[in-house]
Structures are given as structure tokens and as C-alpha cells.
Amino acid sequence: MGKVTGIAGRFGARYGSSVRKKWKEIMEKRYQDHQCPVCKTTGKVVRISSGVWYCKKCGAKWAGLAYTPY
């Protein structure tokens, strides 16, 4: 039975453990449910491109950070 690697498990033994751990942290933050700053709905916010976020419910679009909307 191996370790629980989560989202970084796709890399296997490649790229080194430090890089995989950092990547895992960032990607978990990116894909968690975020709250829209306009309508306060959670779970409808998606990333359009790097730093551009969009709420599917109210249609708000804003510039945020690369991996998190605020």
C-alpha cells in the first residue's frame, strides 16, 4: 500500500518530492470551491485564463491571482 498522493499522484516518482508537494498545494487551492465577490455564491466560480475569473451564476468577471480569485 503506497502513500496517498492526491492530485500530484499523476507524476509518480518524477520531478522530485518538493516540486510535487508545492504543485499539489497550488492545484488544491485552484480547484477548491471559491466564493463570488459580487453575489457571494460558493461553487460557481471558474477560472477562464491565468488571473481571469468568472461567476457562472451572476456573470461577474474579474481579475484575481493566477491560481486563486482573490
C-alpha positions in Angstrom: 0.0 0.0 0.0 1.5 3.3 -1.1 1.2 6.9 0.1 -1.8 9.0 -0.5 -0.6 11.5 -3.1 -3.8 13.2 -4.1 -3.7 15.4 -7.3 0.1 15.0 -7.7 -0.1 11.2 -8.0 -0.2 11.5 -11.8 3.5 12.4 -11.7 4.6 9.2 -10.0 8.3 9.3 -9.0 9.2 12.1 -11.4 10.2 15.7 -10.8 11.2 15.4 -7.1 9.1 15.4 -3.9 9.5 19.1 -3.1 8.2 20.2 -6.6 5.3 17.7 -6.4 4.3 18.9 -2.9 4.3 22.6 -4.0 2.4 21.8 -7.1 -0.1 19.8 -5.1 -0.7 22.7 -2.7 -1.3 25.2 -5.5 -3.6 23.0 -7.5 -5.7 22.1 -4.5 -6.2 25.8 -3.9 -7.1 26.4 -7.5 -9.7 23.7 -7.7 -11.4 24.2 -4.4 -14.8 26.0 -4.3 -14.4 29.8 -4.3 -16.9 32.4 -3.4 -18.0 35.1 -5.9 -17.2 38.6 -4.6 -20.4 40.0 -6.2 -23.2 37.6 -5.4 -21.4 35.6 -2.6 -22.3 32.3 -4.2 -19.9 29.4 -3.5 -19.0 26.8 -6.0 -19.9 28.6 -9.3 -16.6 30.5 -9.8 -14.3 29.2 -12.6 -11.0 30.3 -14.0 -11.2 31.4 -17.6 -7.4 32.0 -18.0 -4.5 32.8 -15.8 -5.8 35.5 -13.4 -9.2 35.9 -15.0 -12.2 34.5 -13.0 -15.8 34.2 -13.9 -19.0 33.5 -11.9 -21.4 31.2 -13.7 -24.4 32.4 -11.6 -24.2 36.2 -11.9 -21.9 36.6 -14.9 -19.3 38.7 -13.0 -15.8 38.6 -14.4 -12.8 40.0 -12.5 -9.0 39.9 -12.4 -7.6 37.9 -9.5 -4.4 35.9 -8.8 -3.2 33.2 -11.1 -4.5 30.3 -9.0 -7.0 31.9 -6.6 -9.6 34.5 -7.4 -8.6 36.9 -4.6 
